[in-house]
Amino acid sequence: MIEEQKTALRSIMDWFRESITIKLAFIGFLILVLVIPSSLIDDLIRERAGRQQQVANDIASQWSGAQTIKGPVLMIPYRKSVNFMGTDNKQGTKEVIENLYILPENLNIKAVLSPQKRHRGMFEAVIYTSTIKITGNFAGADLGMFSLSPDKLLLDKARLLFSISDLKGLKTNPIITAGGMKLTAQPSFSNDDLFVNGLQAGINLSSVKDGAFDFNYTLELKGSQSLNFLHLGKTTDVEVSGKWQSPSFQGRNLPDESKIDENGFLGKWRMLYYNRPYPQQWVVDNNLFRIEKKQDDASVGVKLILPVDQYQKITRTSKYAILIVLLTFVSLFLTEVIRKQRIHPFNYVLIGAAMIIYYILLLSFSEQVGYNTAYIIASVATIGLVSVFIASLLKNRGAAALFALILSVIYIFIYVIIQLEDLALMIGSIALFIITGMLMYFSRKINWDKPE
């Protein structure tokens, strides 16, 4: 009786060891378990990418940040009589000072950028110096719109207001030529001013005929990552160029003309005031109308992109981690069944670990030598390791060579998908369809209870 029980127990154990269904269930479970380290690697990639962005921000904070050119805006104070109720409940009249704001009739901006890379350890960021020439003209104010009389205007206290995002980027003091006068810009520290980080220059319009005048000034400016301009003119023309091969034109409007080649880039915009979120002139109590509130709807510019963002490519590659593990295990399983050589489950665990460590190799090497070279190094190392291990398990170099070929095809397929961004979905779906068909073909004669 005891001997029969032992025989039955051995039969059950043999069935568990030899059952293809049990082996497939284990492989499926192992794939699910490998999702955990795969997600941890995704976290590591995000951490390293965040570190790169932090370094770029640190460099920008020490050099100068992304810049947006705003202005100029003409501000003319005027006297206004207002009624008030006194402490004796008697109504009185007093005179207060308010401001009339006028935007340029024509605004022409021409910017030339000189970008360069700055490195800190293995990380890098893009910075630039620029020369920005700004010209244009103001027309006289339409006083009838606000029922103002010319004698109420304080023309001798008018000011030109403009701004840049990071004043630390100014390399020289801006000198403005306006209405035949040379004006020196000064920083504005009032919380109620039209711009944050504002600059201002006083201009006496008492002798300016009809209040219309031309202006021009040049900004020698440092910045990083991007340069943008506000569409403030009734007609605004912007031209920006630089020696950088990977720019991204951004903002509310794409350029009317653009060119990108090995010598650099050029972008030209011409914008009319019809789709501008600002009136041509307005009056606001206490200067509470902030142009910055709507600047996203009125800005155009260029962003300087680093030619290779290895973290983005590694992130996209890591999304195929489970697919690669699945295809590797299926190939190994079919090899085991076809050759009738049993491979211990622990060996599947070791091969799965090699598949996951591949992404750590890819990440670490890409930070040193770039994504493409790192992909080759990590792929060759992983394919070599797994193939040698399988050769030692199966005692067959031919089977190991075939498995190396299968892994090579898989990694080449993933690399092609990463490079073909627009066609990645179509190519991937076709490849998966073909793989499914091949699995159907090879699995049709398998005995799912025991190998023959």
C-alpha positions in Angstrom: 0.0 0.0 0.0 2.8 2.4 1.0 4.7 1.5 -2.2 1.6 2.2 -4.3 1.3 5.6 -2.7 4.9 6.4 -3.4 4.5 5.4 -7.0 1.4 7.6 -7.3 3.2 10.5 -5.7 6.1 10.1 -8.1 3.7 10.0 -11.0 2.1 13.3 -9.9 5.5 14.9 -9.4 6.6 13.7 -12.9 3.4 15.1 -14.4 4.1 18.5 -12.8 7.7 18.4 -14.0 6.8 17.3 -17.6 3.5 19.0 -18.1 3.7 21.7 -20.8 0.6 23.4 -19.4 2.3 23.7 -16.0 5.4 25.0 -17.6 3.5 27.6 -19.5 1.6 28.7 -16.4 4.9 29.1 -14.6 6.3 31.2 -17.5 3.2 33.4 -17.5 3.6 33.9 -13.7 7.3 34.7 -14.1 6.5 37.3 -16.8 4.0 39.0 -14.4 6.6 39.0 -11.7 9.1 40.6 -14.0 6.7 43.5 -14.4 7.8 44.7 -10.9 11.6 45.2 -11.7 10.6 46.6 -15.1 8.5 49.3 -13.4 11.4 50.0 -11.0 13.6 50.6 -14.0 11.1 53.0 -15.5 11.3 54.9 -12.2 15.1 55.0 -12.5 14.9 56.3 -16.0 12.5 59.1 -14.8 14.8 59.9 -11.9 17.8 60.3 -14.2 15.8 62.3 -16.7 14.7 64.5 -13.8 18.3 64.9 -12.7 19.2 66.1 -16.2 16.4 68.6 -16.1 17.5 69.8 -12.7 21.0 70.3 -14.0 19.6 72.2 -17.0 17.6 74.4 -14.6 20.6 75.0 -12.4 22.7 76.0 -15.4 19.9 78.3 -16.5 19.5 79.9 -13.1 23.3 80.7 -13.1 23.4 81.8 -16.7 19.9 83.1 -17.5 16.5 81.4 -17.9 14.2 81.1 -20.9 13.4 84.6 -22.2 10.3 86.3 -23.4 10.5 89.8 -24.9 7.6 92.0 -24.0 6.9 95.5 -25.2 7.3 98.3 -25.7 4.1 99.9 -24.4 3.5 103.6 -24.2 2.0 104.8 -20.9 0.7 108.4 -20.6 -0.6 109.6 -17.2 -3.7 111.8 -17.2 -5.7 113.7 -14.7 -9.2 112.6 -13.9 -11.9 114.1 -11.7 -13.8 111.7 -9.5 -16.7 112.1 -7.1 -16.3 111.0 -3.5 -18.3 111.1 -0.3 -16.7 113.1 2.5 -16.8 112.4 6.3 -19.6 114.9 6.6 -21.7 113.0 4.1 -21.2 115.7 1.5 -20.3 114.8 -2.0 -17.1 116.3 -3.3 -14.8 116.1 -6.3 -11.1 115.3 -6.4 -8.5 114.8 -9.0 -6.7 111.5 -9.4 -4.0 110.3 -11.7 -4.7 107.3 -14.0 -2.8 105.9 -17.0 -3.5 105.5 -20.7 -1.7 102.6 -22.3 -1.0 102.5 -26.0 0.4 99.6 -28.0 2.8 100.1 -31.1 1.3 100.7 -34.5 4.1 98.7 -36.0 6.6 96.4 -34.2 9.6 94.8 -35.9 11.8 92.4 -34.1 14.9 90.8 -35.5 16.8 88.3 -33.3 20.1 86.5 -34.0 21.0 83.7 -31.5 24.3 82.1 -30.8 23.5 78.8 -29.0 26.0 76.6 -27.3 26.0 73.5 -25.0 27.1 73.6 -21.4 28.1 70.4 -19.6 28.0 69.5 -15.9 29.3 66.0 -15.4 27.5 63.7 -17.8 24.6 66.1 -18.2 24.2 69.0 -20.6 22.0 72.0 -21.3 21.6 74.5 -24.1 22.2 78.2 -23.6 22.5 81.2 -25.9 23.6 84.8 -26.4 21.5 86.9 -28.7 21.3 90.3 -30.3 17.7 91.5 -30.6 16.9 94.7 -32.6 13.5 96.2 -32.0 12.1 99.0 -34.1 8.6 100.4 -34.7 6.3 103.4 -34.1 3.5 104.7 -32.0 0.5 106.5 -33.4 -1.3 109.3 -31.6 -3.8 108.4 -28.9 -7.5 108.2 -29.8 -8.7 110.3 -26.9 -12.3 110.4 -28.0 -12.6 106.7 -27.2 -12.3 107.6 -23.5 -13.7 111.1 -23.5 -10.4 112.6 -22.7 -9.3 116.1 -23.5 -5.7 116.8 -24.5 -5.1 119.2 -21.6 -5.7 116.3 -19.2 -2.7 114.4 -20.5 0.6 114.7 -18.6 2.8 114.3 -21.7 6.0 115.2 -19.9 5.6 112.2 -17.6 5.0 109.6 -20.3 7.0 106.4 -20.1 7.9 103.5 -22.4 7.5 100.2 -20.7 9.0 96.9 -21.7 10.2 93.7 -20.1 12.3 90.5 -20.4 11.7 87.4 -18.4 15.1 87.3 -16.6 16.8 90.6 -16.2 20.0 88.8 -15.3 20.3 88.0 -19.0 21.0 91.7 -19.9 24.6 92.1 -21.0 24.4 95.9 -21.7 22.1 98.8 -20.5 19.4 99.3 -23.2 19.6 102.7 -24.9 16.3 103.6 -26.5 16.0 106.1 -29.4 12.4 107.5 -29.4 11.0 110.7 -30.9 14.5 111.9 -31.6 15.5 111.5 -27.9 18.1 109.1 -26.3 16.5 107.4 -23.3 18.1 105.2 -20.7 16.1 102.3 -19.4 15.7 101.8 -15.7 14.3 98.8 -13.7 10.8 99.2 -12.4 10.1 97.8 -8.9 6.5 98.7 -8.4 4.1 95.8 -7.8 1.4 97.7 -9.8 3.4 98.0 -13.0 2.2 96.6 -16.3 5.0 94.0 -16.4 6.8 91.7 -14.0 10.6 92.3 -14.3 9.7 95.5 -16.0 12.0 98.2 -17.4 10.9 101.8 -18.1 12.2 104.9 -19.8 10.7 108.3 -19.3 9.9 110.3 -22.4 8.7 113.9 -22.8 6.0 113.9 -25.5 5.2 117.6 -25.1 7.1 118.5 -28.2 6.2 115.4 -30.2 3.7 116.4 -32.9 0.4 114.5 -32.7 2.0 112.2 -30.1 3.3 109.9 -32.9 6.9 108.9 -33.0 9.4 106.1 -34.0 11.5 104.1 -31.7 14.4 101.6 -31.8 16.6 99.8 -29.3 18.9 96.8 -29.2 19.0 94.1 -26.5 22.2 92.1 -25.9 20.6 89.2 -24.1 21.6 85.9 -22.5 19.1 83.0 -22.1 18.6 79.3 -22.2 16.3 76.8 -23.9 13.9 79.2 -25.6 13.3 82.7 -26.8 9.8 84.1 -27.3 8.2 87.4 -28.3 4.9 89.0 -27.5 2.7 90.1 -30.4 1.9 93.6 -29.2 2.0 95.7 -32.4 -1.0 96.4 -34.6 1.3 94.7 -37.1 4.1 92.6 -35.6 7.0 91.2 -37.7 9.4 88.8 -36.0 12.5 87.2 -37.5 14.7 84.9 -35.5 17.7 82.9 -36.7 20.6 81.0 -35.2 23.2 78.3 -35.7 21.2 75.3 -34.3 20.1 72.3 -36.2 17.2 71.2 -34.0 14.9 74.1 -33.2 11.2 73.9 -32.4 9.1 76.8 -33.4 6.4 77.4 -30.8 3.6 79.7 -29.7 0.2 80.8 -30.9 1.3 81.0 -34.6 3.7 78.9 -36.6 6.1 81.0 -38.7 5.0 82.1 -42.2 8.5 81.2 -43.5 10.9 78.8 -41.9 14.1 77.1 -42.9 16.2 74.5 -41.0 19.4 73.1 -42.5 23.0 72.2 -41.5 23.8 75.9 -41.2 21.0 76.6 -38.7 17.5 77.9 -38.7 15.4 80.9 -39.7 11.8 81.7 -38.8 9.7 84.7 -39.9 6.2 85.7 -38.6 3.9 88.5 -39.6 0.9 89.0 -37.3 -2.0 91.4 -37.4 -3.9 92.6 -34.4 -7.2 90.9 -35.3 -6.3 87.8 -33.3 -4.4 89.6 -30.6 -5.9 89.3 -27.1 -5.1 93.0 -26.3 -6.8 96.2 -27.3 -4.8 98.9 -29.1 -5.2 101.2 -26.2 -6.9 101.1 -22.8 -7.2 102.8 -19.4 -7.1 100.8 -16.2 -7.1 102.0 -12.6 -4.0 101.3 -10.6 -2.3 99.6 -13.6 -4.0 96.3 -12.7 -4.2 95.1 -16.3 -1.4 92.5 -16.6 -0.2 91.7 -20.1 1.4 88.5 -18.8 -2.1 87.0 -18.0 -2.7 86.5 -21.7 0.8 86.1 -23.0 0.3 82.4 -24.0 -2.3 83.6 -26.5 0.0 86.2 -28.0 3.6 84.8 -28.0 5.7 83.2 -30.7 9.3 82.0 -30.6 11.7 79.2 -30.8 12.9 76.4 -28.4 16.4 75.0 -28.8 16.1 71.2 -28.4 19.1 69.1 -27.6 19.8 66.9 -30.7 19.6 63.6 -28.7 17.3 63.0 -25.8 18.5 59.6 -24.8 16.1 59.4 -21.8 13.0 59.8 -24.0 14.3 57.0 -26.3 15.2 54.8 -23.3 11.7 55.3 -21.9 10.1 54.3 -25.2 12.5 51.3 -25.4 11.6 50.2 -21.9 7.9 50.0 -22.8 8.7 46.9 -24.9 10.5 45.2 -22.0 7.6 42.7 -21.3 7.2 42.0 -25.0 10.9 41.1 -25.3 10.7 38.9 -22.3 7.6 37.2 -23.6 9.1 36.6 -27.0 12.3 35.3 -25.5 10.5 32.9 -23.2 8.3 31.7 -26.0 11.3 31.1 -28.2 13.1 29.2 -25.3 9.9 27.2 -24.6 9.5 26.1 -28.2 13.2 25.2 -28.3 12.7 23.1 -25.2 9.7 21.3 -26.7 11.0 20.8 -30.2 14.4 19.5 -29.0 12.8 17.5 -26.1 15.3 18.9 -23.7 13.9 20.1 -20.3 15.1 23.5 -19.1 14.7 24.1 -15.3 12.4 26.9 -14.3 15.2 28.6 -12.4 17.1 29.0 -15.7 14.1 30.9 -17.0 14.4 33.2 -14.0 18.1 33.8 -14.8 17.3 34.6 -18.4 14.5 36.9 -17.4 16.9 38.7 -15.0 19.3 39.2 -17.9 16.5 40.7 -20.0 15.7 43.2 -17.3 19.4 44.1 -16.5 19.7 45.0 -20.2 17.8 48.2 -19.6 20.1 49.2 -16.8 23.1 48.7 -19.1 21.3 50.7 -21.8 20.6 53.6 -19.4 24.1 53.7 -17.9 26.0 53.5 -21.2 23.7 56.0 -23.0 24.6 58.6 -20.5 28.2 58.2 -21.4 28.3 57.3 -25.2 24.8 58.1 -26.5 21.7 56.0 -27.1 22.7 54.4 -30.4 26.1 53.1 -29.2 24.6 52.1 -25.9 21.9 50.1 -27.6 24.5 48.1 -29.6 26.6 47.5 -26.4 23.7 46.4 -24.3 22.2 44.2 -27.0 25.4 42.5 -27.9 26.3 41.9 -24.3 22.8 40.5 -23.5 22.5 38.3 -26.6 26.0 36.9 -26.0 25.3 36.2 -22.3 22.0 34.5 -22.9 23.3 32.5 -26.0 26.3 31.2 -24.1 24.1 30.2 -21.2 21.7 28.3 -23.5 24.6 26.6 -25.2 25.8 25.3 -21.9 22.2 24.2 -21.0 21.4 22.4 -24.2 24.9 21.3 -25.1 24.2 22.4 -28.6 25.9 25.3 -30.3 23.6 25.2 -33.2 20.5 25.8 -31.0 22.4 28.6 -29.2 23.2 30.2 -32.5 19.6 30.0 -33.6 18.5 31.6 -30.3 21.1 34.3 -30.7 19.6 35.0 -34.1 16.1 35.2 -32.7 17.2 37.7 -30.0 19.1 39.8 -32.6 16.0 40.0 -34.7 13.9 41.0 -31.7 16.3 43.8 -30.7 16.7 45.0 -34.3 13.0 45.1 -34.6 12.6 47.2 -31.4 15.4 49.6 -32.5 13.6 50.1 -35.9 10.4 50.9 -34.1 12.1 53.5 -31.9 13.6 55.2 -34.9 10.3 55.2 -37.0 8.2 57.3 -34.6 5.4 58.0 -37.1 5.2 54.4 -38.4 5.9 52.7 -35.0 2.3 51.6 -34.4 1.7 50.2 -37.9 5.1 48.4 -38.1 4.6 47.0 -34.5 1.1 45.8 -35.2 2.2 44.0 -38.4 5.1 42.4 -36.7 2.9 41.2 -33.8 0.5 39.7 -36.3 3.3 37.8 -38.0 4.6 36.6 -34.7 1.2 35.4 -33.7 0.8 33.5 -36.9 4.2 31.8 -36.4 3.3 30.8 -32.9 0.1 29.2 -34.2 2.1 27.3 -36.8 4.7 25.9 -34.3 2.3 25.2 -31.5 -0.3 23.2 -33.6 1.4 19.8 -33.0 2.4 20.3 -29.4 1.0 17.8 -26.9 -0.1 20.2 -24.1 -0.2 17.4 -21.5 3.3 15.8 -22.1 6.0 16.2 -24.6 6.3 13.4 -27.0 
